[in-house]
Amino acid sequence: MKALIHKEFILNSKKNLLIFMAIFFVGCVLSDSFQIPIICPVVLTVWYPLIMNEKENFKKSGMLLNSLPIEAEKIVLAKYVYTILMGTLFFISFILPNYLLPEFKAYSPNEVLIAFTYSIGSISFSYFAYYVIGKFFYQICSLMSFYFFFFLAKSEGTLNEPLFAPFTNFSNQFSFQELLMPLSVYIILSLSLSYILAARSYSKKDF
């Protein structure tokens, strides 16, 4: 599986760098109170599966990979692991400056946890659609996930509040310990169920 993850990294390295630099630049420009918006890694992670697989010929790549002595479950797992690793890297890269630079305002653990949970849930939803429903519907689902986030982000906020304000207001109602357990369970269940259904569907496809 390491070879599959390495393949994804090589194929997407240039694209990753360009996208990351563009989003990071936009985040710095839009920074409020010397704070890189946490919306940036969320948007990047939500969009990432769609960007990574946009030009992939699903049937052709399936034929090539399944002609090798690799289990179908590992092919699917490599996509999940690689995307989650990149999503985690995005979050660390965007959020860390807010903690390290004294003139920047750090995010609370609750805000980071909720943002990361939404991103992981979006990855689960996207890859379930990609492997089970099909690439076209997967693209539709990815766009829906993206716009649904913006709908939630502004649904309870005012025009003068940051985009992430409703999530911040919600997270401040609970302690980090109160959020950690249910959101961790959600992450584990959503990823596990998505992966099981995606791997089973992929292994049954006739390429």
Buried (B, 14 or more C-beta within 10 A) or exposed (E): BEEBBEEBEEEBEEBBEEBBEEBBEBBBEBBEEEBBBBBBBBBBBBBBBBBBBEEEEBEEEBEEBBEEEBEBBBBBBBBBBBBBEBBBBBBEBBBEBBEEEEEBEBBEBBBBBBBBBBBBBBBBBBBBBBBBEEBEEBBEBBEBBBEBBEEBBBEEBEEEBBBBBBBBEBBEEEEEEEBBEEBEEBBEEBBEEBBEBBBBBBBEEEE
